[in-house]
Amino acid sequence: MPGMDYVATLQAQLHAMALGFVAQLPNLAFALIAILVTWIAARFAVRIADLLVARTDLRPSLKELLDTLVRVAIWTAGLLFAAMLVMPGLTPASLLAGLGIGAVAIGFAFQDIFENFLAGVLIMARRKMQIGDLVECEGITGRVEHITLRETHVRALSNELTIVPNAVLFKNPVRIVTDEERRRYELVVGVSYDADLDRTAEVLRRAVEKVASVDQARGVEIYATTFGPSAIDFLVRWWAGSTPRAGFESRDRVVRAVRRALADARIEIPYPQMTHSFREPVQVQVRTGEKD
């Protein structure tokens, strides 16, 4: 019967597949051994690379990039060798040809992954934005905690962790707050219109220069800038540490020193004038006692 022919054919195919699988068992065993050797070789190669790099002054990001490249190269070679053991007819030329045919489809399917991977390599290779830097990018502010080939971990000052794709950091402007050890700070101080401006500027300068955290080598800048509604505004500039804590502490000490110096010099800091533009006008009616 025709049905019996189909069953016999199926049984013959399954039997052939089983025989083929049994015949491939030695090759599979050798392939597994090759993968195990690859894993061991990758671990030892990374350790050797770390020992060699430890004698140099490479940045931590470049050291991590070197470890990753060594690991990827060894695993790629090991997996190719294991694939050729399982499929003896497979050659490096045919494998590369197959990869070339599927490269376009793989590229479209994993476009974002490849983009972040390449961005991670470029971020690790460039000199700026190292681990420990305080950065600002696309509304994200925090300290760089870890850089991988796909993403960067940014720890906010309030201790939340943000995982940022490397492509975001590579394609958008990144403000590195701690790129230098010092940064400039500004403070606006308003004084009364009756104050002597030259004397006020000198009082402000002496007060800020006495603050220990202020960088004396860069100097202190004092500028009269604006005629405000109730005061003449002075812009005070000074340099101090670039870390957030150093900035807060320096600003706190400068504000305290300025307030104390102006009080000692009897220079008034006026209150801002109250504005009533947001209120409805008040109408007052005066009654004369006469009838309308």
C-alpha positions in Angstrom: 0.0 0.0 0.0 1.2 3.6 -0.6 0.8 4.4 3.0 3.2 1.6 4.0 5.7 3.0 1.5 5.6 6.4 3.3 6.1 4.8 6.7 9.0 2.7 5.5 10.6 5.8 3.9 10.2 7.7 7.1 11.7 4.9 9.2 14.6 4.6 6.8 15.3 8.4 7.1 15.1 8.3 10.9 17.4 5.3 11.0 19.9 7.1 8.7 19.7 10.2 10.9 20.4 8.2 14.0 23.4 6.5 12.4 24.7 9.9 11.3 24.2 11.3 14.8 26.1 8.3 16.3 28.9 8.7 13.7 29.1 12.4 14.7 29.4 11.8 18.4 33.2 11.7 18.3 33.3 14.9 16.4 30.8 16.5 18.9 33.0 15.3 21.8 36.1 16.9 20.2 34.1 20.1 19.6 33.1 20.3 23.2 36.7 19.7 24.2 37.7 22.5 21.9 35.2 24.9 23.4 36.5 24.0 26.9 40.1 24.6 25.8 38.9 27.9 24.3 37.3 29.0 27.6 40.5 28.1 29.5 42.7 29.8 26.9 40.6 33.0 27.0 40.8 33.2 30.8 44.6 32.8 30.8 45.1 35.2 27.9 43.1 37.9 29.7 45.2 37.4 32.8 48.4 37.6 30.8 47.2 40.7 29.1 46.4 42.2 32.5 49.9 41.4 33.8 51.5 43.1 30.7 49.2 46.1 30.8 49.7 46.5 34.6 53.3 47.7 33.9 52.0 50.5 31.6 50.0 53.7 32.4 47.1 52.8 30.2 43.7 54.2 31.3 41.2 51.7 32.9 38.9 52.0 29.9 41.6 51.0 27.5 42.6 48.1 29.7 39.1 46.8 29.7 38.9 47.3 25.9 42.1 45.2 25.5 40.7 42.4 27.7 37.5 42.3 25.7 39.2 42.2 22.3 41.6 39.4 23.5 38.6 37.4 24.8 36.5 38.0 21.6 39.4 37.0 19.3 40.1 33.7 21.2 36.5 32.8 21.4 36.0 33.5 17.7 38.9 31.3 16.7 37.8 28.5 19.1 34.2 28.5 17.9 35.3 28.4 14.3 37.6 25.4 15.0 34.8 23.6 16.9 32.4 24.2 14.0 34.9 22.7 11.5 35.2 19.6 13.8 31.5 19.1 13.8 31.2 19.7 10.0 34.4 18.3 8.4 33.4 19.7 5.0 33.4 23.2 6.4 36.4 25.3 5.4 37.4 28.8 6.5 36.8 30.1 3.0 33.2 28.7 2.8 32.5 29.9 6.3 33.7 33.4 5.5 31.6 33.3 2.3 28.5 32.3 4.3 29.2 35.1 6.8 29.4 37.5 3.9 26.1 36.5 2.5 24.4 36.8 5.9 26.2 40.0 7.0 23.6 42.3 5.5 20.7 40.6 7.1 22.5 40.4 10.5 23.5 44.0 10.2 19.9 45.2 9.8 18.6 42.9 12.5 21.2 43.9 15.1 21.8 47.5 14.0 21.4 49.0 17.4 23.6 46.4 19.0 26.4 47.0 16.5 26.0 50.7 16.9 26.4 50.6 20.6 29.3 48.1 20.3 31.2 50.4 18.0 30.4 53.4 20.1 31.6 51.6 23.2 34.9 50.8 21.5 35.4 54.5 20.5 34.4 55.7 24.0 36.9 53.4 25.6 39.6 54.4 23.2 39.3 58.2 23.5 41.0 60.1 26.3 38.0 62.0 27.7 35.2 60.7 29.9 36.9 58.2 32.2 35.5 56.1 35.0 34.9 58.3 38.0 34.1 61.5 35.9 31.0 63.4 36.6 29.1 63.8 33.3 25.9 65.5 32.0 24.2 64.2 28.8 20.6 64.3 27.6 19.2 65.1 31.1 21.4 62.4 32.7 23.7 63.6 35.4 26.0 61.4 37.5 29.4 59.7 37.9 30.6 57.2 35.4 30.8 53.9 37.3 31.4 51.3 34.6 31.9 51.2 30.8 31.2 48.1 28.7 31.1 47.6 25.0 27.3 48.1 24.9 26.4 50.4 27.7 27.7 52.8 30.3 26.6 52.8 34.0 26.1 56.4 35.4 25.5 56.7 39.1 23.5 59.8 40.0 24.5 62.0 43.0 21.4 60.8 44.8 22.7 57.2 44.2 20.3 56.0 41.5 21.9 54.0 38.7 21.2 54.9 35.0 22.2 52.4 32.3 22.9 54.5 29.2 23.4 53.0 25.7 26.9 53.9 24.4 25.4 55.4 21.2 23.6 58.1 23.3 26.9 59.2 24.9 28.8 59.1 21.6 26.3 60.9 19.3 25.2 63.6 21.8 27.2 66.4 23.5 28.6 65.2 26.9 29.5 67.8 29.5 32.4 66.4 31.7 32.2 68.4 34.9 35.3 66.9 36.5 37.5 66.9 33.4 39.9 69.3 35.3 40.6 69.5 39.0 39.4 73.1 39.2 36.3 74.9 37.9 35.0 78.4 38.2 32.0 79.3 40.4 29.9 82.4 40.4 27.8 84.3 42.9 25.6 87.4 42.5 25.7 89.8 45.4 23.4 92.8 45.6 24.3 95.9 47.6 22.5 99.2 48.4 22.5 102.1 46.0 24.1 104.2 48.8 27.2 101.9 48.9 30.6 103.0 47.6 31.1 100.6 44.7 34.9 100.7 44.8 35.0 100.0 48.5 32.4 97.3 48.1 34.4 95.6 45.4 37.5 95.6 47.6 35.5 94.2 50.6 34.1 91.4 48.5 37.6 90.6 47.1 39.2 90.4 50.5 36.4 88.3 51.9 36.5 85.7 49.1 40.3 85.5 49.0 40.4 84.6 52.7 38.3 81.4 52.0 40.6 78.4 52.2 39.0 76.4 49.4 39.5 79.3 46.9 42.3 78.8 44.4 44.5 81.9 45.0 46.6 81.3 42.0 43.7 81.9 39.6 42.6 85.0 41.5 39.1 86.4 42.4 37.1 88.4 39.9 34.6 91.1 41.1 32.4 92.9 38.6 29.5 95.4 39.1 27.0 94.2 36.5 23.4 95.3 36.9 21.2 98.1 38.2 18.6 96.0 39.9 15.2 97.1 41.2 16.5 97.5 44.8 20.3 96.9 44.5 23.4 97.1 42.4 24.4 93.6 41.6 28.0 92.4 41.8 29.2 89.2 40.0 31.8 87.3 42.1 33.9 84.7 40.4 36.4 82.3 42.0 38.0 78.9 41.3 37.7 75.8 43.5 37.6 72.0 43.3 35.4 70.5 40.5 33.7 67.7 42.5 30.1 68.4 43.6 31.0 68.2 47.3 33.9 70.6 46.8 31.7 73.0 44.9 28.9 73.0 47.6 31.5 73.5 50.4 33.3 76.3 48.6 30.0 78.2 47.8 28.8 77.8 51.4 32.1 79.3 52.8 32.1 82.1 50.2 28.5 83.1 51.0 29.2 83.1 54.7 32.4 85.1 54.3 30.7 87.7 52.0 27.8 88.1 54.3 30.0 88.6 57.3 32.4 91.0 55.5 29.5 93.2 54.3 28.0 93.3 57.7 31.3 94.3 59.3 31.8 97.0 56.7 28.2 98.3 57.2 27.3 97.7 53.6 23.7 97.0 53.3 22.3 94.1 51.4 18.7 95.3 50.6 15.6 93.2 50.5 14.2 92.8 47.0 11.3 95.2 46.3 7.9 93.6 46.5 6.0 93.8 43.2 2.2 93.7 43.1 1.7 93.3 39.4 0.0 89.9 40.1 -2.7 91.5 42.3 -6.0 93.1 41.3 -6.0 96.9 41.8 -7.8 98.0 44.9 -10.5 100.6 44.4 -11.2 102.9 47.4 -14.5 104.7 47.5 -14.9 107.8 49.7 -18.4 108.5 50.9 -19.2 112.2 51.5 -22.6 111.6 53.1 -24.4 113.1 50.2 -27.2 111.2 48.4 -26.7 110.3 44.8 
